[in-house]
């Protein structure tokens, strides 16, 4: 018997991870999906942020590994970096990834429109294409996935040549001789470490007393020590008041009055949501004081039928979280069974060298008394595999409930920590105990063996 029920019409504004993952779910569930993206499918995550930045960092890691091979008895000639060739490859990889995602969307029946969109009501979207053509679509479900952009400073006008946001780094044709990085959060620390490894002299300006102030303090200290050992100058408790161009480079003026001279300056002071001029205020969609869209655990806004996902919501600004928000939103909107977004089991990673990866309860929560857990930290310097690979920095840290032994969190500071955090994330997600981890046989020698060893030391 033919199903004559009407097809649900879905409009998605933004083609980043939150948008394209939602589109795939919508198509799978039988909806008529239109996705509008102004800059290219994949959004900033694929074109100017996650994909190219992590590819650049991978190049920097290769340089570091090559230069550091002498400790293993392998000698090499001088390592040089052709930044123009590197950046050309990064942009090509990003474009290829964008093209692959776009092809997949078209394959499953999603209508992809290159252009901009604006809500004209809670169920109508006005689309303007790059050719200036416009149309208005009536939708049963609207998903906002408009992402975010680098925050700029009024006193540091970005010009794309000497004063740069992280989106513009991939247009550089040669390595900055002396790069001043303003901001020591994740983005600032990642690029500072990468360019130091590639061969630039880097000065990192941090308004806080440590780099990576949002991360585990022990982990942040390891990164600070590595930066110092590799010749980076870190200016803690220093605030950049202004950046100005000079004939040969830039000058960064600190609040203390000190002037830092560089060839280039990277501004990495956070992100702003792309929520202006798209009809949100007029439609009555609630936003917080920073203009991020307010959503609940299934990504609903306060307006029926309108959802939001990804960086425009400010909910743990990770591509993985954006994708999950999009999938949950579309499943919920189309009547599928979904679980609420659970941030307690989300793994985060800082792609410095070594990497920092964490999941679950944090050291800060234990220290301030909001969580009760026992802690063990094992340095990698005692791990046999780490010794073989010349790894001297880093650690494995586990948090477990004192009575039950249930693992509630962990931190890994190591090369490829993003891979090593997975068994800890599995333990947190599935409420495994230190006994269960300790009784699992690991490969010897292996870095992951320290996870089992940490569990053994937490056993009662």
BELWORA-V553053 format. One record per pair of residues at least 4 apart in sequence whose C-alpha atoms are under 7 Angstrom apart, sorted by sequence separation. I is the first residue (numbers start at 1). GAP is how many residues later the second one is. D is the distance in whole Angstrom. If there is no record, write none. Layout:
I&GAP&D  I&GAP&D
This chain:
15&4&5  16&4&6  17&4&6  18&4&6  19&4&6  20&4&6  21&4&6  22&4&6  23&4&6  24&4&6  25&4&6  26&4&6  27&4&5  37&4&6  39&4&7  42&4&5  43&4&6  44&4&5  45&4&5  46&4&6  47&4&7  48&4&6  49&4&6  50&4&6  51&4&6  52&4&6  53&4&6  54&4&6  55&4&6  56&4&6  57&4&6  58&4&6  59&4&6  60&4&6  61&4&6  62&4&6  63&4&6  64&4&6  65&4&6  69&4&7  70&4&5  82&4&6  83&4&6  84&4&6  85&4&6  86&4&6  87&4&6  88&4&6  89&4&6  90&4&6  91&4&6  92&4&6  93&4&6  94&4&6  95&4&6  96&4&6  97&4&6  98&4&6  99&4&6  100&4&6  101&4&6  102&4&6  103&4&6  104&4&6  105&4&6  106&4&5  120&4&6  128&4&6  129&4&5  153&4&7  159&4&6  160&4&5  164&4&6  184&4&5  185&4&6  186&4&6  187&4&6  188&4&6  189&4&6  190&4&6  191&4&6  192&4&6  193&4&6  194&4&6  195&4&6  196&4&5  216&4&6  217&4&6  218&4&7  219&4&7  220&4&6  221&4&6  222&4&6  223&4&6  224&4&6  225&4&6  226&4&6  227&4&6  228&4&5  245&4&6  246&4&5  253&4&6  254&4&5  279&4&6  280&4&6  281&4&6  287&4&5  288&4&6  295&4&5  296&4&5  309&4&6  311&4&7  318&4&6  319&4&6  320&4&6  321&4&6  322&4&6  323&4&6  324&4&6  325&4&6  326&4&6  327&4&6  328&4&6  329&4&6  330&4&6  331&4&6  332&4&6  351&4&5  361&4&7  362&4&7  363&4&6  364&4&6  365&4&6  366&4&6  383&4&6  384&4&6  385&4&6  386&4&6  387&4&6  401&4&5  413&4&6  416&4&7  417&4&6  421&4&6  422&4&6  423&4&6  424&4&6  425&4&6  426&4&6  427&4&6  428&4&7  432&4&6  433&4&7  434&4&6  435&4&6  436&4&7  449&4&6  450&4&6  451&4&6  452&4&6  453&4&6  454&4&6  455&4&6  14&5&6  15&5&5  26&5&5  27&5&7  42&5&7  44&5&5  45&5&5  46&5&5  47&5&7  69&5&5  70&5&5  105&5&5  106&5&7  119&5&6  120&5&6  128&5&6  129&5&6  158&5&5  159&5&6  164&5&7  183&5&5  184&5&5  195&5&5  196&5&6  206&5&6  208&5&7  215&5&6  227&5&5  228&5&7  245&5&5  246&5&7  253&5&6  254&5&6  280&5&5  287&5&5  288&5&7  295&5&5  296&5&7  301&5&6  308&5&7  316&5&7  331&5&5  332&5&7  350&5&6  351&5&7  365&5&5  366&5&5  381&5&7  386&5&5  400&5&5  401&5&5  412&5&6  427&5&5  444&5&7  27&6&6  45&6&6  69&6&7  119&6&5  120&6&6  128&6&4  158&6&5  182&6&7  196&6&6  244&6&6  245&6&6  253&6&5  287&6&4  288&6&6  295&6&5  300&6&6  301&6&5  311&6&5  331&6&7  332&6&6  349&6&7  350&6&5  365&6&5  366&6&6  380&6&6  381&6&7  400&6&5  401&6&7  443&6&7  12&7&6  26&7&7  118&7&6  119&7&6  127&7&5  128&7&7  158&7&7  181&7&6  243&7&7  244&7&5  252&7&6  253&7&6  286&7&6  287&7&5  294&7&6  300&7&4  301&7&7  310&7&7  331&7&6  349&7&6  350&7&6  366&7&7  400&7&4  401&7&7  442&7&6  117&8&6  118&8&5  126&8&7  127&8&5  160&8&6  212&8&6  243&8&6  244&8&7  251&8&6  252&8&5  286&8&6  299&8&5  300&8&7  349&8&4  399&8&6  400&8&5  117&9&6  118&9&7  126&9&6  127&9&6  211&9&6  243&9&4  251&9&6  252&9&6  299&9&6  348&9&6  349&9&7  399&9&6  412&9&6  23&10&6  117&10&4  126&10&4  192&10&6  242&10&6  243&10&6  251&10&5  299&10&6  328&10&6  347&10&7  348&10&6  381&10&7  399&10&5  116&11&6  117&11&6  125&11&6  126&11&6  181&11&7  242&11&5  250&11&6  251&11&6  310&11&7  311&11&7  347&11&6  348&11&7  381&11&5  398&11&6  399&11&6  115&12&7  116&12&5  124&12&7  125&12&5  192&12&7  240&12&7  241&12&6  250&12&5  310&12&4  347&12&5  380&12&7  381&12&7  398&12&4  115&13&6  116&13&6  124&13&6  125&13&7  211&13&6  240&13&6  241&13&5  249&13&6  250&13&6  295&13&7  309&13&6  346&13&6  380&13&7  397&13&5  398&13&7  115&14&4  124&14&5  240&14&4  241&14&5  249&14&4  250&14&6  345&14&6  380&14&6  397&14&5  410&14&7  438&14&5  114&15&6  115&15&5  123&15&6  124&15&6  150&15&7  239&15&5  240&15&6  248&15&7  249&15&6  250&15&7  310&15&7  345&15&5  379&15&6  380&15&5  396&15&6  397&15&6  437&15&6  438&15&7  63&16&7  114&16&6  123&16&5  238&16&7  239&16&6  275&16&7  285&16&7  286&16&6  309&16&5  325&16&7  344&16&5  379&16&4  396&16&5  123&17&6  285&17&6  309&17&5  378&17&5  379&17&7  395&17&6  396&17&7  438&17&5  273&18&7  285&18&6  295&18&7  377&18&7  378&18&5  395&18&5  437&18&6  438&18&5  273&19&6  293&19&6  294&19&6  377&19&6  378&19&6  394&19&5  395&19&7  409&19&6  15&20&7  184&20&7  292&20&5  293&20&5  377&20&4  394&20&5  407&20&6  408&20&5  10&21&7  14&21&7  15&21&7  179&21&7  184&21&7  292&21&5  376&21&6  377&21&7  407&21&6  434&21&5  9&22&6  10&22&6  11&22&6  12&22&6  13&22&6  14&22&6  15&22&5  178&22&6  179&22&6  180&22&6  181&22&6  182&22&6  183&22&6  184&22&5  292&22&6  307&22&6  376&22&6  434&22&7  8&23&5  9&23&5  10&23&5  11&23&5  12&23&5  13&23&5  14&23&5  177&23&5  178&23&5  179&23&5  180&23&5  181&23&5  182&23&5  183&23&5  189&23&7  375&23&6  376&23&7  7&24&6  8&24&6  9&24&6  10&24&6  11&24&6  12&24&6  13&24&7  176&24&6  177&24&6  178&24&6  179&24&6  180&24&6  181&24&6  182&24&7  375&24&5  407&24&6  434&24&7  435&24&6  7&25&7  16&25&6  17&25&6  175&25&6  374&25&6  375&25&7  406&25&6  407&25&6  434&25&6  15&26&5  16&26&4  185&26&7  186&26&6  210&26&6  299&26&6  373&26&6  374&26&5  406&26&6  407&26&5  15&27&5  16&27&4  184&27&5  185&27&5  209&27&5  373&27&5  374&27&6  406&27&4  407&27&6  15&28&5  16&28&7  184&28&6  185&28&7  208&28&6  209&28&5  373&28&5  374&28&6  405&28&5  406&28&6  420&28&7  16&29&6  203&29&6  204&29&6  205&29&6  206&29&6  207&29&6  208&29&5  372&29&7  373&29&6  405&29&6  202&30&5  203&30&5  204&30&5  205&30&5  206&30&5  207&30&5  298&30&6  299&30&5  201&31&7  202&31&6  203&31&6  204&31&6  205&31&6  206&31&6  207&31&5  298&31&6  206&32&6  207&32&5  205&33&6  206&33&7  193&34&7  298&34&7  55&35&7  196&36&7  275&37&7  52&38&5  273&38&7  274&38&6  52&39&7  273&39&5  52&42&6  298&42&5  51&43&6  297&43&5  298&43&6  297&44&5  47&47&5  361&47&6  362&47&7  46&48&6  47&48&7  360&48&6  361&48&5  360&49&4  359&50&5  360&50&7  359&51&6  46&52&7  358&52&6  359&52&7  358&53&4  357&54&6  358&54&6  396&54&7  357&55&5  396&55&6  42&56&5  356&56&6  357&56&7  398&56&7  41&57&5  356&57&5  40&58&7  182&58&7  355&58&6  356&58&7  354&59&6  355&59&5  41&60&7  354&60&5  355&60&6  357&60&6  385&60&5  41&61&6  354&61&5  355&61&6  356&61&6  357&61&6  384&61&6  385&61&5  386&61&6  353&62&7  355&62&5  385&62&6  358&63&7  357&64&6  383&64&7  359&66&6  383&67&7  360&68&7  349&69&6  34&76&6  35&76&6  36&76&6  37&76&6  38&76&5  378&76&7  33&77&5  34&77&5  35&77&5  36&77&5  37&77&5  38&77&4  33&78&6  34&78&6  35&78&6  36&78&6  37&78&6  38&78&5  347&78&7  376&78&6  36&79&6  37&79&6  36&80&6  188&80&5  345&80&6  24&81&7  27&81&6  36&81&7  187&81&6  27&82&7  180&82&6  376&82&7  27&83&7  87&83&5  179&83&6  345&83&6  87&84&7  178&84&5  179&84&6  180&84&6  181&84&6  182&84&6  183&84&7  345&84&6  178&85&5  179&85&5  180&85&5  181&85&5  182&85&5  183&85&5  155&86&7  156&86&5  177&86&6  178&86&6  179&86&6  180&86&6  181&86&6  182&86&6  183&86&5  23&87&7  155&87&5  156&87&5  162&87&6  176&87&6  182&87&7  84&88&7  155&88&6  156&88&6  162&88&7  176&88&6  84&89&4  83&90&6  84&90&6  83&91&5  83&92&6  166&100&7  162&101&7  163&101&6  164&101&6  165&101&6  162&102&5  163&102&5  164&102&5  165&102&5  162&103&6  163&103&6  164&103&6  165&103&7  13&104&7  81&117&7  49&118&7  151&118&6  48&119&5  151&119&5  150&120&6  151&120&5  150&121&5  151&121&6  149&122&5  150&122&6  148&123&6  149&123&5  148&124&5  149&124&6  148&125&4  149&125&7  19&126&5  147&126&6  148&126&5  18&127&6  147&127&6  11&128&6  146&128&6  10&129&6  9&130&5  10&130&6  11&130&6  12&130&6  13&130&6  14&130&7  9&131&5  10&131&5  11&131&5  12&131&5  13&131&5  14&131&5  8&132&6  9&132&6  10&132&6  11&132&6  12&132&6  13&132&6  14&132&5  13&133&6  64&133&6  60&134&5  63&134&7  63&135&7  57&137&5  60&137&5  219&137&7  60&138&6  216&147&6  119&159&6  120&159&6  193&159&6  118&160&4  119&160&5  117&161&7  118&161&6  119&161&7  122&161&6  190&161&6  121&162&6  190&162&5  142&163&6  143&163&6  144&163&6  145&163&6  147&163&6  148&163&6  189&163&7  141&164&5  142&164&5  143&164&5  144&164&4  145&164&5  147&164&5  148&164&6  186&164&6  140&165&7  141&165&6  142&165&6  143&165&5  144&165&6  145&165&6  147&165&5  146&166&6  145&167&7  222&171&7  222&172&7  122&184&7  141&192&7  219&194&6  45&274&7  18&291&5  18&292&5  17&302&6  21&302&6  25&302&6  18&304&5  22&304&5  26&304&6  17&305&6  18&305&4  21&305&6  22&305&5  25&305&6  17&306&5  21&306&6  25&306&7  18&307&6  19&307&6  18&308&4  22&308&6  72&318&7  71&319&7
